[in-house]
Amino acid sequence: MSTILVPPFISWLCEVLLADFKGDRTQTMWEGYLQYRICQHVLDKGFTLEFGVTGGDGTNGCGVRRARLGAAETRVSDISGLDKDSVNLVVRSPATGAPQLRLQTASYSQTGRKAGRSTFGTFRKGLKYVSDGLPRTTAFVFVADFESYQSLMGVRRGERGPDIKDNVFELPSLLASTKPQQSNVEDCQGVFYRFPTIDLIERVIGAIWRPLT
């Protein structure tokens, strides 16, 4: 397989999340927490976040950005002409003319109310959103307990229970190394990081995008 070129924004985001989550015991438990951390990181870097109400013509929303780099204060401005979309986060680069990047996000926990195979349909949803989007303008970012990540590959927890047949994806196993693994996922490309946390639970950060064709 030829080398996959990871988009610069995706590479940067995965690296800062990786450093952020190594000392965090709870990041897979609440999906909104992953979005919150991404928001903080992209605002700190000078990007703008765009939020709107989906549906109808002339949809309006707001843009959120830092008052200046390194400042904690945020500024909110009205924007108009947003396209109808179901994406979680829209990130705009400070560079003039740079495209918006639409991010789908998800978290997968092996314990608590988010545990269980029924939640893994969100992985298919994220993958489909990226597959249907324009190349390099959409991405799917997720964090998972390693056990949940393996379940996405069809690896069952323990010896009891039926085989996992639904929502099974061809993902890199990540068992041999903690180095970033690049892999094709259906008609998309992805990069995956396995890492231990301070409580010795192993987790995975992954990002999937549609390549330029």
C-alpha positions as CSV (number, residue, x, y, z in Angstrom):
1,M,0.0,0.0,0.0
2,S,1.3,3.4,-0.9
3,T,2.0,6.0,1.8
4,I,-1.1,7.9,2.9
5,L,-0.6,11.7,3.0
6,V,-2.3,12.9,6.2
7,P,-3.8,16.4,5.8
8,P,-1.8,18.9,7.9
9,F,-4.9,20.0,10.0
10,I,-5.8,16.3,10.8
11,S,-2.2,15.5,11.8
12,W,-2.0,18.6,14.1
13,L,-5.4,17.9,15.7
14,C,-4.6,14.2,16.4
15,E,-1.3,15.2,18.0
16,V,-2.8,17.8,20.3
17,L,-5.7,15.5,21.3
18,L,-3.2,12.7,21.9
19,A,-1.2,14.9,24.3
20,D,-4.4,16.2,25.9
21,F,-6.0,12.8,26.6
22,K,-3.0,10.9,27.9
23,G,-3.7,12.4,31.4
24,D,-7.5,12.3,31.1
25,R,-9.5,9.5,32.6
26,T,-12.9,10.4,31.2
27,Q,-12.6,11.5,27.6
28,T,-14.6,8.5,26.1
29,M,-17.5,8.9,28.5
30,W,-19.1,12.0,27.0
31,E,-19.2,12.7,23.3
32,G,-19.7,16.4,23.9
33,Y,-16.4,16.6,25.8
34,L,-14.5,15.6,22.7
35,Q,-16.2,18.4,20.8
36,Y,-15.4,20.8,23.6
37,R,-11.7,19.9,23.6
38,I,-11.5,20.3,19.8
39,C,-13.2,23.7,20.0
40,Q,-10.7,24.9,22.6
41,H,-7.7,23.7,20.6
42,V,-8.8,25.2,17.2
43,L,-9.7,28.5,18.8
44,D,-6.3,28.7,20.5
45,K,-4.7,28.1,17.1
46,G,-6.6,31.0,15.5
47,F,-9.3,29.1,13.6
48,T,-12.9,30.2,13.6
49,L,-15.8,27.9,14.6
50,E,-19.1,28.3,12.8
51,F,-22.5,27.3,14.2
52,G,-25.9,27.6,12.7
53,V,-29.5,26.4,12.7
54,T,-30.0,23.8,10.0
55,G,-33.0,23.9,7.6
56,G,-34.6,26.4,5.3
57,D,-33.2,29.1,3.0
58,G,-31.1,31.9,4.4
59,T,-30.0,30.0,7.4
60,N,-28.2,32.2,9.9
61,G,-25.7,31.4,12.5
62,C,-22.7,32.7,14.3
63,G,-18.9,32.6,14.1
64,V,-16.8,32.1,17.3
65,R,-13.1,33.1,17.5
66,R,-10.5,34.2,20.0
67,A,-10.2,38.0,20.4
68,R,-6.5,37.4,19.7
69,L,-4.0,34.5,19.8
70,G,-3.2,33.5,23.3
71,A,-6.3,35.2,24.8
72,A,-9.0,33.4,26.7
73,E,-11.7,35.9,25.5
74,T,-13.9,34.8,22.6
75,R,-15.8,36.9,20.2
76,V,-19.1,36.0,18.6
77,S,-20.3,37.5,15.3
78,D,-23.4,36.9,13.2
79,I,-23.0,35.2,9.9
80,S,-25.5,34.3,7.1
81,G,-25.8,32.1,4.1
82,L,-24.9,28.8,5.9
83,D,-25.7,25.6,4.1
84,K,-28.0,23.1,5.6
85,D,-25.8,20.5,7.2
86,S,-25.9,17.9,10.1
87,V,-22.2,18.1,10.9
88,N,-20.9,18.5,14.5
89,L,-18.3,21.2,14.0
90,V,-17.4,23.6,11.1
91,V,-13.8,24.9,11.3
92,R,-12.6,27.8,9.1
93,S,-8.9,28.5,8.7
94,P,-7.7,32.1,9.2
95,A,-6.0,31.9,5.8
96,T,-7.9,33.9,3.2
97,G,-9.9,31.7,0.8
98,A,-9.2,28.5,2.8
99,P,-12.1,26.0,2.7
100,Q,-14.2,25.2,5.7
101,L,-13.5,21.8,7.3
102,R,-16.5,19.9,8.5
103,L,-15.8,17.6,11.4
104,Q,-18.0,14.7,12.6
105,T,-17.0,13.5,16.1
106,A,-17.8,10.5,18.2
107,S,-16.5,8.7,21.3
108,Y,-16.8,5.0,22.2
109,S,-16.6,3.8,25.8
110,Q,-16.4,0.2,27.1
111,T,-18.3,1.1,30.3
112,G,-21.2,3.3,31.3
113,R,-24.3,4.3,29.3
114,K,-22.4,4.7,26.0
115,A,-21.1,1.1,26.1
116,G,-22.5,-1.5,23.7
117,R,-22.6,-2.5,20.1
118,S,-25.8,-0.5,19.4
119,T,-23.8,2.7,19.6
120,F,-21.4,1.7,16.8
121,G,-23.9,2.7,14.1
122,T,-22.5,6.2,14.8
123,F,-19.2,4.9,13.3
124,R,-21.0,4.0,10.1
125,K,-22.8,7.4,10.1
126,G,-19.4,9.3,10.5
127,L,-17.9,7.2,7.7
128,K,-20.8,7.8,5.4
129,Y,-20.7,11.5,6.0
130,V,-17.1,11.6,5.0
131,S,-17.7,9.4,2.0
132,D,-20.5,11.6,0.7
133,G,-18.6,14.9,1.3
134,L,-16.1,16.7,-0.8
135,P,-12.5,15.4,-0.7
136,R,-10.4,16.9,2.1
137,T,-13.2,19.2,3.4
138,T,-14.8,16.6,5.7
139,A,-13.3,14.4,8.4
140,F,-14.5,12.0,11.1
141,V,-12.6,12.2,14.4
142,F,-13.2,9.8,17.2
143,V,-11.7,8.6,20.5
144,A,-12.4,5.1,21.8
145,D,-11.4,2.7,24.6
146,F,-9.3,0.1,23.0
147,E,-11.8,-2.7,23.8
148,S,-14.5,-0.7,22.0
149,Y,-12.2,-0.1,19.1
150,Q,-11.6,-3.8,18.7
151,S,-15.3,-4.4,18.8
152,L,-15.6,-2.2,15.7
153,M,-13.3,-4.8,14.1
154,G,-15.6,-7.7,15.2
155,V,-13.5,-8.7,18.2
156,R,-15.8,-9.9,20.9
157,R,-15.3,-9.2,24.6
158,G,-14.7,-12.5,26.4
159,E,-15.9,-15.9,25.4
160,R,-19.7,-15.5,25.8
161,G,-22.2,-14.0,23.5
162,P,-22.8,-14.2,19.7
163,D,-20.3,-13.2,17.1
164,I,-20.3,-9.6,16.1
165,K,-21.6,-9.4,12.5
166,D,-23.0,-5.9,12.2
167,N,-20.9,-2.7,12.1
168,V,-17.7,-4.5,11.5
169,F,-15.0,-2.5,9.8
170,E,-11.5,-3.2,8.4
171,L,-9.4,-1.1,10.7
172,P,-5.7,-1.6,11.7
173,S,-5.3,-3.8,14.7
174,L,-2.9,-1.5,16.5
175,L,-1.7,-4.5,18.6
176,A,1.9,-4.5,17.4
177,S,2.9,-0.9,17.9
178,T,1.9,2.4,19.5
179,K,3.2,4.3,16.4
180,P,0.5,5.9,14.3
181,Q,-1.0,3.5,11.8
182,Q,-2.3,4.7,8.4
183,S,-4.9,2.7,6.6
184,N,-7.6,2.8,4.0
185,V,-11.1,2.4,5.4
186,E,-13.5,1.5,2.7
187,D,-13.2,4.4,0.2
188,C,-11.6,6.7,2.8
189,Q,-8.2,7.1,4.4
190,G,-7.4,7.2,8.1
191,V,-4.7,7.5,10.7
192,F,-5.0,5.8,14.1
193,Y,-3.1,6.2,17.4
194,R,-3.1,3.8,20.3
195,F,-2.0,5.3,23.6
196,P,-2.1,4.5,27.3
197,T,-3.5,6.9,29.9
198,I,-2.5,7.6,33.5
199,D,-5.0,5.0,34.7
200,L,-3.4,2.3,32.4
201,I,-6.4,2.1,30.1
202,E,-5.5,2.0,26.5
203,R,-7.4,4.2,24.1
204,V,-7.4,5.1,20.4
205,I,-7.7,8.4,18.6
206,G,-8.6,8.1,14.9
207,A,-9.3,10.4,12.1
208,I,-10.8,9.4,8.7
209,W,-11.1,11.6,5.6
210,R,-11.9,11.2,1.9
211,P,-8.7,11.6,-0.2
212,L,-8.3,13.7,-3.3
213,T,-9.1,11.6,-6.4
